[in-house]
Structure formats: C-alpha cells, structure tokens
Amino acid sequence: MRPSKLLWAIPSATFHATRNQVFKRAPRVASALLRLGNVSGRGGAHEGPGATDYFRGVVSDYEQIAAHTGVVADAKDLFRNRRVLELGPGDTRAVALMAKLRGARLVEGYDAFDITSRDESYLRGIYEPLMARDGHDGGWERAKELLRDVRMLPSREALRAGEKRYDLVISRAVLEHVSDLDATFDDLARVTTPDAVQIHKVDLRCHGNKFDHELDFLMFPDAVYRRMASHTGMPNRVRVPGYLDLGARHGFSLVYAGATHRISVAEVDAVREHLASPFNVMAREALAVLGVWLVLVGPEHPLASKALHDLTTEALPVAPAEILSRF
Ligand SMILES: C[S@@+](CC[C@H](N)C(=O)[O-])C[C@H]1O[C@@H](n2cnc3c(N)ncnc32)[C@H](O)[C@@H]1O
C-alpha cells in the first residue's frame, strides 16, 4: 500500500473504531447525538429547501421504477391502496407523507436507529413545501393529521409482531447499511403478503470513507472493518452479486435490477490488488458497480413467473436515468 494511503487508513480506522465503541456501549446516546445534529445521511445539499426536491425525487423514482418494471401500469398508482413499509426512513417521515397523499392505506417505517427528528420547525420546513408543491392545502396541520397513524417501529421484534401486512416495501440508501441482510430479508418474508412488491435503491459507494479512490474502503481487512463498523450503520461492503441472489434465499423473486453507478474496469484494476480479501479476487465487473435498483416480488405476484434467476453482474442493465431523478 502507498505510504500516503496508509497515513489515511490508520487514523480513519482509529476514528471509526472509537465511534463504533460509543454506538456499541451507548446506542441511545449515539442516536440522540445524530438527532440533535440533524444528521440525516442525505448529505448537506439535501437538507432544508433541498430536502423538498430530494423527497419528491425519491418518491417519483419508486413510481417510475415500478412502472418501468411492469409492477403498475401507471406510475401514479404505485401507492394507491397499498400497505407500505419503508425501511430506514431516516430523520423525517416525508416519504410516508407523500405515500399517504397518493392514497396508501397504511404506512409504517422501521429504522434501526431512532433518528426521527423531534424538531417541529425542521420537519415543518420539509413537509409544508412538499405538500404545497404537490398542490395539497392544509400545511402543517394536515401533515400532522396524515402522519398521525404512521407508526415508526422501534425494533425488529415490533416489526415481526403481527400478521403478514405489507404489500409494498421500499427503501433508499438503506440496504447497504444493514449489517445482516439475511436477517432483514427473513423479517420481510414474515411481514409481507405473498403478492408483495419490494423496491430498493442500494448505494454501493464509499460514503466518504476514501483517500483518493471510490474503492479505498475495501482495503480494510474484514476484522478491522468490523471493529470500525459493527454498530454504526457504516456500509456493510456487500458487493452487487450479494444483492442479486439475496431475495431468492427468502422466497422472493428478483424481477428487475439496474445499475445506477459504475466505474471503469481500468479504475478497478488500479486498486484491486491492494484491496482486502475477498475483494482482491472478486470479478472486476462486480467491483465496478457502485449502485443498483432492485425490484422483487413475492411468490404469488403475477410477475414472479418472470424471475431473473441467473442474472449476472456482467448482464446487469443500466438503470433508466432518463426517467429517474438526479438523487
Ligand atoms: C443514508 S440513510 C437514508 C435515509 C432515507 N432513506 C433517505 O433517503 O433520506 C440510511 C438509513 O438506514 C437506516 N438503517 C441502518 N441500518 C438499518 C437496518 N438494519 N434496518 C433499517 N434501517 C437501517 C439508518 O438509520 C438511516 O436512517
């Protein structure tokens, strides 16, 4: 490894390992600090007024991907009458609010961290313009009314309790933070109807943990990375092939996958031999994909018969950027 990278990697590992200890020993304090700092994970450009565009883009993307995949004939019908679970909504319930406005029958959220903002002026600054831009009157009072029965489930136990109740599961920039994807999909298999649809956007980039290359975070050996990341929700480092066969292990059919970001194979080759195991022997194309849309359905959904059983990374199409937001 280049000495300059080593000079970056050692303090980075130390910083994250210390932070991880705080999250491990005092998770409620850590969540409270994230809340107080309004740390949303969206990035500074998508805060305040920028959040309105962001959430409009997020919801529109779910609708467009659903229509592109044939889950709905008309994009605007995605949420109508659905019972929706949003994984990892983050610090607002903006997506829940928009789903309600679009006719969802039930919306609930599950987040591993209790970071929903309690700051009324912050939330109001997002919800009011969101509603106004969609042509809905009533402002803050109407938003509160719509969100009154939107439950945020505080634990996996709470999520797993009860009947199979969701027929639409959505997430954005969440699955890459889930430390045990099989446990999460096991939960989803328990709480979704047999004809449920899942739409996930997964961000496989480094989330800022780099020196000068998008794959630098794959340099940390697994044992070191676990000490840095086990309790903080840092990326799990699962690469795209790990998502293509995830659903099938839990009874879901993958009916669409499309890459959102890629680097070139030459860029992969520039660092691959310096990456930790198993990344240093992974297929170049698998390392080159840095984001993916996934659409999965339950066994009784009409699209289940069109499952992409053997989709490989090499055959992964590019997601249709022309119908998607810039977020
Ligand atoms: C980058 S943020 C994205 C938040 C939101 N979806 C958005 O687009 O603004 C990642 C979210 O995933 C949540 N998260 C992390 N691990 C999770 C898990 N195992 N299950 C559910 N949510 C999780 C985090 O707390 C955070 O809210």
The ligand as a Gaussian input file, in Angstrom:
#p B3LYP/6-31G(d) Opt

LIG

0 1
 C      -28.368000       7.069000       4.318000
 S      -29.739000       6.985000       5.403000
 C      -31.082000       7.106000       4.245000
 C      -32.321000       7.644000       4.883000
 C      -33.515000       7.839000       3.937000
 N      -33.907000       6.592000       3.313000
 C      -33.209000       8.889000       2.902000
 O      -33.142000       8.574000       1.713000
 O      -33.047000      10.058000       3.295000
 C      -29.740000       5.285000       5.891000
 C      -30.859000       4.923000       6.831000
 O      -30.849000       3.500000       7.078000
 C      -31.071000       3.273000       8.457000
 N      -30.606000       1.917000       8.797000
 C      -29.358000       1.491000       9.045000
 N      -29.356000       0.171000       9.317000
 C      -30.629000      -0.249000       9.219000
 C      -31.287000      -1.521000       9.393000
 N      -30.602000      -2.611000       9.730000
 N      -32.621000      -1.581000       9.222000
 C      -33.330000      -0.464000       8.900000
 N      -32.769000       0.761000       8.724000
 C      -31.441000       0.863000       8.890000
 C      -30.312000       4.424000       9.103000
 O      -30.652000       4.642000      10.447000
 C      -30.732000       5.578000       8.211000
 O      -31.968000       6.099000       8.593000

